[in-house]
Amino acid sequence: MTAIQHSARASRTDSIFYPSMAAAVALAAFIGFSRSFYLKPVFHAPPELSALMLVHGLVFTSWCALLIAQTGFVAAGRHDLHRRLGVAGVALAAAMIVLGLWLAVDALRRGFSPV
């Protein structure tokens, strides 16, 4: 197999693998948080979510959507769109770090203790 054939095969495999893994991450997050966030009204799950929790959930959901879009753009050869949205990815990642730390401090203040 020539280097070009190997590169073409790897490219086809990558264009399936990475978008599939991004979708799997989003699906796992949806399943994991369905009762407490995404489908909370359906399950009537306590407790009520604070504004901070809602913002964190929306930012994380946006990050998952962007991850799917980014891997899809690369798989489709749209590197120009991938690069343009890269700045949004950095902003969402920074927001997730800040919100995650803020939520951790908030949980300590409320006396939350994981099982």
Secondary structure, DSSP 4 states (H G I P E B T S, - for coil): --HHHHHHHHHHHHHHHHHHHHHHHHHHHHHHHIIIIITHHHHT-SSPPPHHHHHHHHHHHHHHHHHHHHHHHHHTT-HHHHHHHHHHHHHHHHHHHHHHHHHHHHHHHHT----
